[in-house]
Each structure stands twice: as structure tokens, then as C-alpha cells.
Amino acid sequence: MQIDLEGISERVIALPVPTGRYHRVRGISGKILFSSYPAEGTLGNGAGYSTAPAAKGRLEVYDLEDQRQEVLVDGVSDFEISHDGKTMIYRAGNHLRVLKAGDKPEGNSGGTTRRGGWLDLDRVRLSVEPHAEWEQMYREAWRLQRDHFWTEDMSGVDWHAVYARYLPLLQRVATRSEFSDLMWEMQGELGTSHAYEYGGDYPPEPSYDQGFLGADFRYDDTADNYELMHIVNGDVWDHANSAPLQRLGINLKVGNRLVAVNGRKVGRENPLGEMLVYQAGNEVFLTFERQGAETPTMFSIKTLHSEFRARYREWVETNRRRVHEATEGRVGYVHIPDMGARGYAEFHRGYLAEIDRPGLIVDVRFNGGGHVSQLILEKLARRRLGYDVSRWGTPVPYPRESVMGPMVAIANEQAGSDGDMFCHAFKLMKLGPLVGKRTWGGVIGLTYRDSLVDGGITTQPEFSFWFEDVEWGVENYGTNPDIEVEIRPQDYLEGHDPQLARALQEIMQTLSDHPPTMPDFGKRPKLPLPILSPLTIP
């Protein structure tokens, strides 16, 4: 076969298939094989490490002679074709199947038979020498850093000397967790953020899966039961992110007493936390004593695996309410928990509801980083140039979703990575003052390409960020606030937020000094018909 490269880009034709998300494309005699995947949002997918990829794709074929598209297999993760183009293998989660390339199998089941093509991976047995494996993994991780670290000189670190320094310690490593510790120490010699190691071949750990109720209780030593002090106010419409005790029809009140779980009395001998062990996501029966009721009330609820999302929502809404009350509704509040899919969604959830107010507080405390800070900064930096005015509706800002008046950002020492970059850029762009504490200081972004032989992952810091004022100075330092405000332990205990209070003080002063106002738009244009002279007919 001879390929004429000259003008090849002008001889491209589109495969006549519907618009979609296509992944791997392979050609065989007379046919084209490709995998397609459903269009999905990123929220809820998570970014956690998993050894079993999702099997949501389809393996499809396009017959060039018949000009017909057909689905061969539903539920695939990936596929590949042999070098001779006659055999294909596809993966579904952690299962493998071998078939004749381009042919549709008779069924998708049938066990691990030669006819069905499924490979019996349980027959695979490996003899592993841990120390030999760890030594190879050590070399591999060291090599990945050598080849992909963001600067060729390894930031002045003698990387070969680091290899030689830690290599003898491998002989003293006895467990996979000790090897992990050694890897963190070795990569830590680079003095650079985002050099991680995780995953790997660990024995299964016990999981106690405690259930949560999304509420605060106080143990009453006199009555030997638990008094309900507070029900977390999450998103009541989302059962995964709200307190089970918030459900319609339960109608619990502060002061009601929890006396039994699944029919067993709770108290000194049976603490509430102990009674909820192994109950995560399960239906449990709770018995409460209510004031004024003659008999206790029993009802069932489904416990949470975690209260984090519900408590986060309550914290955000509490802050927003404080801002509205302190400013008589003149200032909005937005919190951005990270710079990923969840943070981008959370930003718009708050921003679109708060943008009509004259001022805005942007809270990036505890921001976990990500990659969307540029998109958020672009929106916050929009300069309001005019309005789109109609007869019946209210004037709409141009550009849309632009901030009307002053902004203040709040950061703390737990805002990092892309959260660092957001804070530093917020200052450079002069969008407003930054209140709080110096940020984390880790802005050399990571990636990873290859897993280690036991399935573990090491990350390589590949993308270092330079800023016009401090150059490389944000890494290992962070960015300083314009106004430093500490939150003391006693402030947390008493429910005070000095950082939010100072942000309110700053923005209210700016609103007082330079109050933004809506234009009166002046007189509307008049376009009367011209006055014509009477037509005279001779």
C-alpha cells in the first residue's frame, strides 16, 4: 500500500453516522468499527480512582459496501483489533470477550465458553514477588517523573542522587503501605505540589459503613436518651443531600427525644453512633418521644452515607442569609467549593440568583482546585456596558450576567491549586479586594499516563504557572490577601465568621462611597411620520 500524503487533508469525507460521542475507530476489510458513548453530565460521576471502568458504550460497525450502520454489542468499556484485522477483543468493566472482527455475536451471555468468547479471568494466576515488584514500581515512578516533570532540570534537584538515596530503603519495606510512604518521601524531594501516589494492590479493608441522620443530638444523662438539637437544612428535594429527618410527614421538632433505633433502646449502654454502624443507606426504624404525645412515635427513614453535602448546603445558605440581612438585600453571596464540575455548577446556582443585586461577595474558602477558574473569572470580569430595554420586561444588562457594582472575594489557607490561581488572578484583574488568609500555594498542575504494575497511580507535576507580578512565586507560597483576617478556634466554637464580617464591611463601604445606580434611560427616541404638504393637482 502506498499513501499519497500530498493534499490528503483535502480528501477527507465524513462517515454518515449521527452526531455523537465516538471514541476508538478501527478499520477492517470492508468495514469500520467504532465505539460510541452517551452524552452525560460530569456531576455525580466523581473523579475517584476505580479499577473497573464503566461499561456504558456501544461497539458499532459501518459496512462500506452496504453503507449501513449496526450496533454489534451494548455495554462496552473499550475494544481493540488484532494486527491481522481478523479478531477483536472488547472490555466490559473487568470482563473480556474475544470475537471475530466485525461479526455480531449471537448473545451477550453464555458464560466463559469458547463459543461465547468470554475469557475466564479467574483462571489467571500470578506469582508475585513483592520486593521485586516494588523495585520495578520504584524505578517506573522515578522514570515517569524524570521524563514528564515540568522542567527538564528537575528544579535543580539531582534526581539520580534521589534515586540512589531511597533505593536501599526498599529492602526494609515490608508492606504495600510502607512502599507508598517511601514513594511519597521520594517524590517529595522535588518540593513541588501535585506529586501524588495512590491506589495499588492492597488487601480488602473492613468497611463499617455508618449511617447518618443529618441531625445533631445531645445525650441526656438523666433521661438516658438523645435530645434532638438541630436538623440539618439541606436540599429537601434531593434525598441524597438532605437530612432524612427533613422528609415530609415526619414533623420532628427540636427537643424531641430519640429513644430507640430498630426497636433497641439507645442510651448509655447502646450509644446512637454504635447503633448506626453498618446502616449506611439502609432503612432504619427510629422511635421518638414528642412533647405532649402520650406514646412514642416510630417511623422509618433511609440513612445517609455522608452528611457532607447536606451540611455544606446549610453552611452556604446560612452565609447567604447573613449577607442579605446585613445589607438589606443589596449584596449577593456565592461560594465556589472547587474549580471542577461541581464547583462550576455551584457557582452558577448562586451567581445567577444573586447577580441582580448591586454588590457581590465571592467566597472561595476551602476551594479544592480543578481547572475552570478562567471561565469563572471571565464571567466576573464582564463590564456592564448597557441594557436591553423592552416595553414589558425589566431592563436586561449587556453583557448579560455582568456584575452591577463592587465585588469582594474571601479566601483561606485551605483554598488551593486552581483556587490559588483564581485568588491571584482576582487581585491582578483588580476585580476587588481579597479578604482572609494566604492560600495553599500549589499551582503546578498534574497528569498521569501509566499505572504501576499493581494498579497504583503516580502523578507528575507537568504544568507550572507563571504570573506577570510574581512570576513563579505562587507555587509553594500561595497568594496574600489584601486584608488579612484570622478565624480563631473560639470563633468557630461561637459561630462567628470574622472573614465574612470584614468582607461585608468592605463592600458596604464601597457601596456607600460609590453607589451603583440604574440609569433612567432618558427620553425614548421619537420617530414621527414626516408632515407632507397637500398635493395640488393643476
C-alpha positions as CSV (number, residue, x, y, z in Angstrom):
1,M,0.0,0.0,0.0
2,Q,1.2,3.5,-0.9
3,I,-0.2,6.5,0.8
4,D,-0.1,9.8,-1.1
5,L,0.3,12.4,1.7
6,E,0.2,15.4,-0.6
7,G,-3.2,17.0,-0.2
8,I,-4.5,14.2,2.0
9,S,-6.4,16.7,4.2
10,E,-8.4,17.7,1.2
11,R,-9.6,14.2,0.5
12,V,-11.4,13.7,3.8
13,I,-15.1,12.6,3.8
14,A,-17.4,12.3,6.7
15,L,-18.7,8.9,7.8
16,P,-22.5,9.2,7.5
17,V,-23.4,8.4,11.1
18,P,-25.4,10.5,13.6
19,T,-23.7,13.2,15.7
20,G,-22.4,11.6,18.9
21,R,-19.5,10.9,21.2
22,Y,-17.2,8.5,19.5
23,H,-14.0,7.0,20.9
24,R,-12.0,4.4,19.2
25,V,-12.1,3.9,15.4
26,R,-10.6,0.9,13.7
27,G,-10.7,-0.3,10.1
28,I,-11.0,-3.9,8.9
29,S,-11.7,-5.3,5.4
30,G,-14.8,-3.6,4.1
31,K,-15.9,-2.2,7.5
32,I,-15.2,0.4,10.1
33,L,-15.6,-0.4,13.8
34,F,-16.1,2.3,16.4
35,S,-17.3,2.8,19.9
36,S,-19.9,5.4,20.9
37,Y,-20.8,6.7,24.4
38,P,-23.9,8.5,25.7
39,A,-23.7,12.2,26.3
40,E,-23.6,12.7,30.1
41,G,-23.0,15.5,32.6
42,T,-20.0,15.3,34.8
43,L,-21.8,15.9,38.1
44,G,-22.1,12.7,40.1
45,N,-19.5,10.8,38.1
46,G,-16.8,11.8,40.5
47,A,-13.1,11.8,39.9
48,G,-12.1,9.0,42.2
49,Y,-9.8,6.1,41.3
50,S,-11.5,2.9,40.1
51,T,-10.2,-0.4,38.9
52,A,-13.4,-1.2,37.0
53,P,-14.2,1.3,34.1
54,A,-17.9,2.0,33.4
55,A,-19.4,-0.2,30.6
56,K,-21.8,2.4,29.0
57,G,-20.5,2.3,25.4
58,R,-21.6,0.6,22.3
59,L,-19.5,-1.2,19.8
60,E,-20.8,-0.3,16.3
61,V,-19.9,-1.2,12.7
62,Y,-20.3,0.6,9.4
63,D,-20.4,-1.6,6.4
64,L,-18.8,0.3,3.5
65,E,-20.4,-1.9,0.8
66,D,-23.9,-1.9,2.1
67,Q,-23.5,1.7,3.6
68,R,-25.3,0.5,6.7
69,Q,-24.6,1.2,10.4
70,E,-25.3,-1.5,13.0
71,V,-24.8,-2.0,16.7
72,L,-22.7,-5.1,17.5
73,V,-22.5,-5.0,21.3
74,D,-24.1,-2.9,24.0
75,G,-22.3,-2.3,27.3
76,V,-18.6,-2.0,26.4
77,S,-15.7,-0.1,28.0
78,D,-13.2,-0.3,25.2
79,F,-12.2,-2.6,22.3
80,E,-9.2,-3.3,20.1
81,I,-8.5,-5.2,16.8
82,S,-5.7,-7.7,16.2
83,H,-2.9,-6.8,13.9
84,D,-4.2,-9.0,11.1
85,G,-7.7,-7.4,11.4
86,K,-9.5,-10.7,11.9
87,T,-10.1,-10.8,15.7
88,M,-11.4,-8.2,18.1
89,I,-11.4,-8.1,21.9
90,Y,-13.7,-5.9,23.9
91,R,-13.8,-5.0,27.6
92,A,-17.0,-4.6,29.6
93,G,-16.0,-3.4,33.1
94,N,-13.4,-6.0,34.2
95,H,-14.6,-8.7,31.8
96,L,-13.0,-9.5,28.4
97,R,-14.5,-11.1,25.3
98,V,-12.9,-12.3,22.1
99,L,-14.9,-12.4,18.8
100,K,-14.4,-12.4,15.1
101,A,-13.8,-8.8,14.0
102,G,-16.9,-7.2,12.5
103,D,-19.4,-10.0,13.4
104,K,-22.3,-9.6,15.7
105,P,-22.3,-12.2,18.5
106,E,-25.3,-14.4,18.9
107,G,-25.8,-13.4,22.5
108,N,-24.3,-11.2,25.3
109,S,-24.1,-14.0,27.8
110,G,-23.4,-17.7,27.9
111,G,-20.6,-18.0,30.4
112,T,-16.9,-18.4,29.8
113,T,-17.2,-20.8,26.9
114,R,-15.1,-20.9,23.8
115,R,-18.3,-20.4,21.8
116,G,-19.3,-17.3,23.7
117,G,-15.9,-15.8,23.6
118,W,-15.8,-14.7,27.2
119,L,-12.4,-15.1,28.9
120,D,-12.4,-16.8,32.3
121,L,-10.1,-14.4,34.1
122,D,-10.5,-16.4,37.3
123,R,-8.1,-19.0,35.8
124,V,-5.3,-16.4,35.7
125,R,-2.8,-17.0,38.5
126,L,0.2,-14.8,39.1
127,S,3.1,-15.5,41.3
128,V,4.2,-12.1,42.7
129,E,7.4,-11.4,44.5
130,P,6.5,-8.2,46.4
131,H,10.1,-6.8,46.7
132,A,10.9,-7.4,43.1
133,E,7.5,-5.7,42.1
134,W,8.1,-2.8,44.4
135,E,11.6,-2.3,43.0
136,Q,10.2,-2.2,39.4
137,M,7.4,0.2,40.5
138,Y,10.0,2.5,42.2
139,R,12.1,2.7,39.0
140,E,8.9,3.3,37.0
141,A,7.7,6.1,39.2
142,W,11.1,7.7,39.2
143,R,11.4,7.4,35.4
144,L,7.9,9.0,34.9
145,Q,9.0,12.0,36.9
146,R,12.3,12.2,35.1
147,D,10.6,12.2,31.7
148,H,7.5,14.4,32.4
149,F,8.3,16.8,35.2
150,W,7.5,20.3,34.1
151,T,11.2,21.4,33.8
152,E,14.0,19.3,32.4
153,D,16.4,20.3,35.2
154,M,14.0,18.9,37.8
155,S,14.1,22.3,39.5
156,G,17.7,21.9,40.4
157,V,17.2,18.6,42.2
158,D,19.8,15.9,41.5
159,W,17.2,13.3,40.5
160,H,19.7,10.5,40.1
161,A,21.0,11.1,43.6
162,V,17.4,10.9,44.9
163,Y,17.0,7.6,43.2
164,A,20.2,6.3,44.8
165,R,19.3,7.7,48.2
166,Y,16.0,5.9,48.6
167,L,16.7,2.7,46.7
168,P,18.4,0.9,49.7
169,L,15.3,1.5,51.8
170,L,13.3,-0.8,49.5
171,Q,14.9,-3.7,51.3
172,R,13.4,-2.6,54.6
173,V,9.9,-2.2,53.2
174,A,7.5,-4.9,54.4
175,T,4.0,-3.8,53.2
176,R,2.4,-2.0,50.3
177,S,1.5,0.9,52.6
178,E,5.2,1.3,53.6
179,F,6.1,1.3,49.9
180,S,3.5,4.1,49.5
181,D,5.2,6.1,52.3
182,L,8.6,5.6,50.6
183,M,7.1,6.9,47.3
184,W,5.7,10.0,48.9
185,E,9.1,10.7,50.5
186,M,11.0,10.1,47.3
187,Q,8.7,12.3,45.1
188,G,8.6,14.9,47.9
189,E,12.2,15.7,47.3
190,L,11.0,17.7,44.3
191,G,9.4,20.2,46.6
192,T,6.5,20.5,44.2
193,S,2.8,20.3,44.6
194,H,0.6,17.6,42.9
195,A,3.2,14.8,43.1
196,Y,0.9,12.1,44.4
197,E,0.8,8.3,44.7
198,Y,-2.4,6.3,45.4
199,G,-4.2,3.1,44.6
200,G,-2.4,-0.2,44.3
201,D,-2.7,-3.8,45.4
202,Y,-4.0,-3.6,48.9
203,P,-5.9,-6.3,50.8
204,P,-9.6,-5.5,51.2
205,E,-10.2,-3.3,54.2
206,P,-13.1,-3.7,56.6
207,S,-15.9,-1.3,55.9
208,Y,-18.2,-0.3,58.8
209,D,-20.5,2.0,56.7
210,Q,-22.0,4.0,59.4
211,G,-25.4,5.6,58.6
212,F,-26.1,9.3,59.3
213,L,-29.3,11.1,60.1
214,G,-28.3,14.7,59.2
215,A,-29.0,16.0,62.7
216,D,-27.3,17.0,65.9
217,F,-28.3,15.2,69.2
218,R,-27.3,15.8,72.8
219,Y,-27.0,12.9,75.1
220,D,-29.2,13.5,78.3
221,D,-27.5,11.6,81.1
222,T,-30.6,12.0,83.3
223,A,-33.1,10.5,80.9
224,D,-30.6,8.2,79.2
225,N,-31.7,9.1,75.7
226,Y,-30.8,11.6,73.0
227,E,-32.4,15.1,72.7
228,L,-32.8,16.4,69.1
229,M,-30.9,19.8,68.9
230,H,-30.9,20.6,65.2
231,I,-31.9,19.1,61.8
232,V,-29.6,20.0,59.0
233,N,-31.3,22.1,56.4
234,G,-30.1,20.7,53.1
235,D,-31.8,20.5,49.7
236,V,-35.1,18.9,50.7
237,W,-35.9,17.9,47.1
238,D,-32.6,15.8,46.9
239,H,-32.8,12.9,49.3
240,A,-29.1,12.1,48.9
241,N,-28.1,15.7,50.0
242,S,-30.6,16.4,52.8
243,A,-31.3,15.2,56.2
244,P,-33.6,12.1,56.4
245,L,-35.4,13.7,59.3
246,Q,-36.4,16.5,57.0
247,R,-38.7,14.3,55.0
248,L,-42.3,15.3,54.5
249,G,-44.7,13.8,57.1
250,I,-42.1,13.3,59.9
251,N,-42.6,16.7,61.5
252,L,-39.9,16.4,64.2
253,K,-39.1,19.4,66.4
254,V,-36.1,20.5,68.4
255,G,-36.5,18.9,71.9
256,N,-38.0,15.6,70.7
257,R,-36.1,12.7,72.1
258,L,-34.7,9.7,70.3
259,V,-35.3,6.6,72.5
260,A,-34.8,3.6,70.2
261,V,-33.2,2.5,66.8
262,N,-34.6,-0.6,65.2
263,G,-36.5,-1.3,68.3
264,R,-33.5,-1.3,70.6
265,K,-33.2,1.4,73.3
266,V,-30.4,3.9,72.8
267,G,-28.6,5.4,75.7
268,R,-25.5,4.8,77.8
269,E,-25.3,1.1,77.0
270,N,-26.2,1.5,73.3
271,P,-24.8,4.8,72.0
272,L,-26.5,6.3,69.0
273,G,-23.4,6.1,66.8
274,E,-22.9,2.5,67.6
275,M,-26.5,1.7,66.7
276,L,-26.0,3.1,63.2
277,V,-22.9,1.1,62.3
278,Y,-23.4,-0.9,59.1
279,Q,-26.6,1.0,58.5
280,A,-25.4,3.4,55.7
281,G,-28.1,3.7,53.0
282,N,-30.4,1.3,54.9
283,E,-34.0,1.7,56.1
284,V,-33.9,2.1,59.9
285,F,-36.8,2.4,62.4
286,L,-36.5,5.4,64.8
287,T,-38.6,5.9,67.9
288,F,-39.1,9.4,69.2
289,E,-40.8,10.8,72.2
290,R,-42.6,14.0,71.4
291,Q,-43.7,16.7,73.8
292,G,-47.4,16.4,74.6
293,A,-47.7,12.9,73.0
294,E,-48.9,10.1,75.2
295,T,-47.0,7.4,73.3
296,P,-43.7,7.3,71.4
297,T,-43.8,7.6,67.6
298,M,-41.9,5.1,65.3
299,F,-41.2,5.7,61.7
300,S,-38.7,4.5,59.1
301,I,-36.1,6.6,57.2
302,K,-33.2,5.8,54.9
303,T,-29.9,6.8,56.4
304,L,-27.2,8.8,54.5
305,H,-23.7,7.5,53.6
306,S,-22.4,11.0,54.4
307,E,-23.8,14.3,55.8
308,F,-21.2,16.4,54.0
309,R,-23.4,17.7,51.1
310,A,-26.4,18.5,53.4
311,R,-24.2,20.4,55.9
312,Y,-22.4,22.2,53.0
313,R,-25.8,23.4,51.7
314,E,-26.8,24.6,55.1
315,W,-23.5,26.5,55.6
316,V,-23.8,28.2,52.2
317,E,-27.4,29.2,52.7
318,T,-26.7,30.4,56.2
319,N,-23.9,32.7,54.9
320,R,-26.1,33.9,52.1
321,R,-28.9,34.8,54.6
322,R,-26.4,36.6,56.8
323,V,-25.2,38.7,53.8
324,H,-28.7,39.6,52.7
325,E,-29.8,40.5,56.2
326,A,-26.7,42.6,56.9
327,T,-27.0,44.6,53.7
328,E,-30.8,44.8,53.4
329,G,-30.6,42.7,50.2
330,R,-28.1,44.9,48.4
331,V,-25.3,42.3,48.3
332,G,-25.3,38.8,46.9
333,Y,-23.2,35.8,48.1
334,V,-21.7,32.9,46.1
335,H,-19.5,30.1,47.3
336,I,-17.3,28.1,45.0
337,P,-16.2,24.7,46.6
338,D,-13.8,23.7,43.8
339,M,-12.8,24.5,40.3
340,G,-14.3,21.3,38.8
341,A,-17.7,20.3,37.6
342,R,-19.3,20.6,41.0
343,G,-17.8,24.0,41.7
344,Y,-18.8,25.3,38.3
345,A,-22.4,24.2,38.8
346,E,-22.4,25.6,42.4
347,F,-21.1,28.9,41.1
348,H,-23.9,29.3,38.6
349,R,-26.5,28.1,41.1
350,G,-25.6,31.0,43.3
351,Y,-24.4,33.6,40.8
352,L,-27.5,33.5,38.5
353,A,-29.7,34.1,41.6
354,E,-27.6,36.9,43.1
355,I,-26.5,38.8,40.0
356,D,-29.3,41.4,40.2
357,R,-28.0,42.8,43.5
358,P,-25.7,45.9,43.4
359,G,-22.8,44.1,45.1
360,L,-21.4,40.5,45.3
361,I,-19.2,38.5,47.7
362,V,-17.4,35.6,46.1
363,D,-16.3,33.0,48.7
364,V,-13.6,30.6,47.7
365,R,-12.6,29.3,51.1
366,F,-11.9,25.6,51.2
367,N,-11.7,25.5,47.4
368,G,-10.3,22.2,46.3
369,G,-9.0,23.3,42.9
370,G,-9.6,22.0,39.4
371,H,-9.4,23.8,36.0
372,V,-12.4,26.1,35.5
373,S,-11.1,29.3,37.2
374,Q,-10.6,31.0,33.8
375,L,-14.3,30.5,32.9
376,I,-15.5,31.9,36.2
377,L,-13.1,34.9,36.1
378,E,-14.3,35.7,32.6
379,K,-17.8,36.0,33.8
380,L,-17.0,38.0,36.9
381,A,-14.9,40.4,34.8
382,R,-17.7,41.3,32.4
383,R,-18.1,45.1,32.3
384,R,-21.7,46.2,32.2
385,L,-21.9,48.4,29.1
386,G,-25.6,48.9,28.6
387,Y,-29.0,47.4,28.9
388,D,-31.5,45.7,26.7
389,V,-34.8,47.5,27.2
390,S,-38.2,46.3,26.2
391,R,-41.7,47.6,26.8
392,W,-43.0,45.0,29.3
393,G,-39.9,43.4,30.8
394,T,-37.3,44.8,33.1
395,P,-34.0,46.0,31.6
396,V,-31.5,43.2,30.9
397,P,-27.8,44.0,31.4
398,Y,-25.5,43.9,28.4
399,P,-23.4,41.8,28.5
400,R,-25.8,39.5,30.3
401,E,-24.9,38.2,33.8
402,S,-22.5,41.1,34.4
403,V,-21.9,42.4,37.9
404,M,-23.6,45.8,38.6
405,G,-21.3,47.0,41.4
406,P,-18.4,46.2,43.6
407,M,-17.1,42.7,44.5
408,V,-15.1,41.3,47.4
409,A,-13.5,37.8,47.5
410,I,-12.8,35.7,50.6
411,A,-10.0,33.1,50.7
412,N,-8.3,31.0,53.4
413,E,-5.3,28.7,53.8
414,Q,-7.4,25.7,52.5
415,A,-8.1,27.2,49.1
416,G,-5.5,25.8,46.7
417,S,-4.4,24.7,43.2
418,D,-6.8,26.4,40.8
419,G,-8.3,28.1,43.8
420,D,-4.8,29.7,44.3
421,M,-4.9,30.8,40.7
422,F,-8.4,32.2,41.0
423,C,-7.4,34.3,44.0
424,H,-4.2,35.6,42.5
425,A,-6.0,36.5,39.2
426,F,-8.8,38.1,41.1
427,K,-6.3,40.5,42.5
428,L,-4.3,41.0,39.2
429,M,-7.6,41.8,37.4
430,K,-8.5,44.3,40.1
431,L,-11.9,42.9,40.5
432,G,-12.0,43.8,44.2
433,P,-10.2,43.2,47.5
434,L,-9.3,39.7,48.7
435,V,-10.1,39.1,52.4
436,G,-8.9,36.3,54.6
437,K,-5.7,34.3,54.8
438,R,-2.8,33.4,52.4
439,T,-3.9,30.5,50.1
440,W,-2.3,27.0,50.0
441,G,0.3,27.6,47.3
442,G,0.2,24.7,44.8
443,V,-0.1,25.6,41.1
444,I,2.0,23.1,39.2
445,G,-0.8,21.0,37.6
446,L,-0.6,17.3,37.3
447,T,-1.4,14.5,34.9
448,Y,-0.7,10.8,34.7
449,R,-0.4,8.4,31.8
450,D,0.6,4.9,33.0
451,S,-0.4,3.0,36.1
452,L,2.1,1.0,38.0
453,V,2.2,-2.8,37.7
454,D,-0.1,-3.3,40.7
455,G,-2.7,-0.8,39.5
456,G,-1.3,2.1,41.6
457,I,-1.0,5.6,40.2
458,T,1.7,8.3,40.5
459,T,1.1,11.8,39.2
460,Q,3.7,14.0,37.5
461,P,3.6,17.8,38.0
462,E,3.7,18.9,34.4
463,F,2.2,22.4,34.1
464,S,3.7,25.3,36.1
465,F,2.0,28.7,36.1
466,W,3.8,32.0,35.7
467,F,2.2,35.3,36.7
468,E,3.2,38.8,35.5
469,D,3.7,40.1,39.0
470,V,5.4,37.3,40.9
471,E,6.4,35.0,38.0
472,W,6.7,31.5,39.5
473,G,6.1,32.8,43.0
474,V,2.6,31.4,43.7
475,E,3.9,27.8,43.9
476,N,5.0,26.9,47.4
477,Y,3.7,30.2,48.7
478,G,0.2,31.0,47.7
479,T,-1.3,34.5,47.3
480,N,-1.6,37.0,50.1
481,P,-5.0,38.6,50.8
482,D,-5.3,42.4,50.6
483,I,-6.9,42.3,54.0
484,E,-5.7,39.6,56.4
485,V,-8.3,38.2,58.8
486,E,-7.8,35.2,61.1
487,I,-10.6,32.9,62.3
488,R,-9.7,31.7,65.8
489,P,-10.9,28.4,67.2
490,Q,-13.1,30.2,69.6
491,D,-14.7,32.0,66.6
492,Y,-15.7,28.6,65.2
493,L,-17.0,27.5,68.5
494,E,-19.2,30.5,68.9
495,G,-20.4,30.5,65.3
496,H,-18.6,33.7,64.4
497,D,-17.1,34.4,60.9
498,P,-14.8,37.4,61.1
499,Q,-13.7,36.9,57.5
500,L,-17.3,37.2,56.2
501,A,-17.9,40.1,58.6
502,R,-14.9,42.0,57.2
503,A,-15.9,41.3,53.6
504,L,-19.3,42.8,54.4
505,Q,-17.7,45.8,56.0
506,E,-15.5,46.4,52.8
507,I,-18.3,46.0,50.3
508,M,-20.8,48.2,52.2
509,Q,-18.2,50.9,52.5
510,T,-17.6,50.8,48.7
511,L,-21.4,50.8,48.1
512,S,-21.6,53.9,50.3
513,D,-18.7,55.7,48.6
514,H,-19.6,54.7,45.0
515,P,-23.3,53.6,44.9
516,P,-24.1,51.9,41.6
517,T,-27.4,53.1,40.1
518,M,-29.7,52.1,37.3
519,P,-29.9,54.7,34.5
520,D,-33.1,56.5,33.9
521,F,-32.5,55.8,30.2
522,G,-33.6,59.3,29.3
523,K,-36.2,60.1,26.7
524,R,-37.0,57.4,24.4
525,P,-36.4,58.1,20.7
526,K,-39.3,59.7,18.7
527,L,-39.8,58.8,15.1
528,P,-42.9,60.6,13.9
529,L,-44.1,60.4,10.4
530,P,-43.0,63.4,8.2
531,I,-45.5,66.1,7.6
532,L,-46.2,66.3,3.9
533,S,-47.6,69.3,2.0
534,P,-51.0,68.9,0.5
535,L,-50.9,67.5,-3.0
536,T,-52.1,70.1,-5.5
537,I,-53.5,68.9,-8.8
538,P,-53.4,71.6,-11.6
